[in-house]
Amino acid sequence: MYTLRMIREKIDRDTGVELSRSETNINLGNSYSVIKNTNTEEFLKQVKNFYPEIDARKVRVIVNDENNFAWFLDFIQPKTEYVEEFFIMTENGKTFERL
């Protein structure tokens, strides 16, 4: 079993102090796929199929779970005070892949 772990921190730009932190874990099942935004045909097809209204240039990576549900990660936006990290974890809690 694999888990998509998303960590989002809000940082005070002036002091660098962490203001808030959220962690989300999503069960991906026994298999998953990662499609990185390299403007490949498969990436553009996924964006069009799942969210045609989204500008594909603003998505860094797509993670599909075993049921082919797509998670669009890291929408590229102007500099914000948020820091986001994404990991694939194994069922025993170890990092399998950092996205």
Long-range contacts (C-beta under 8 A, 24 or more apart in sequence): 1-27, 1-28, 1-29, 1-30, 1-90, 1-91, 2-27, 2-28, 2-29, 2-30, 2-31, 2-32, 2-88, 2-89, 2-90, 2-91, 2-96, 3-27, 3-28, 3-88, 3-89, 3-90, 3-91, 4-28, 4-32, 4-63, 4-65, 4-71, 4-86, 4-87, 4-88, 4-89, 5-86, 5-87, 5-88, 5-89, 6-73, 6-84, 6-85, 6-86, 7-84, 7-85, 7-86, 7-87, 8-82, 8-83, 8-84, 9-82, 9-83, 9-84, 10-81, 10-82, 11-81, 11-82, 11-83, 12-81, 13-81, 19-81, 25-89, 26-65, 26-71, 27-65, 28-63, 28-65, 28-66, 28-88, 29-65, 29-66, 29-67, 30-66, 31-66, 32-63, 32-64, 32-65, 32-66, 32-88, 33-63, 33-64, 34-61, 34-62, 34-63, 34-64, 34-88, 34-97, 34-99, 35-61, 35-62, 35-64, 36-60, 36-61, 37-61, 37-62, 46-70, 47-72, 61-86, 61-99, 63-88, 63-99, 73-99, 74-99
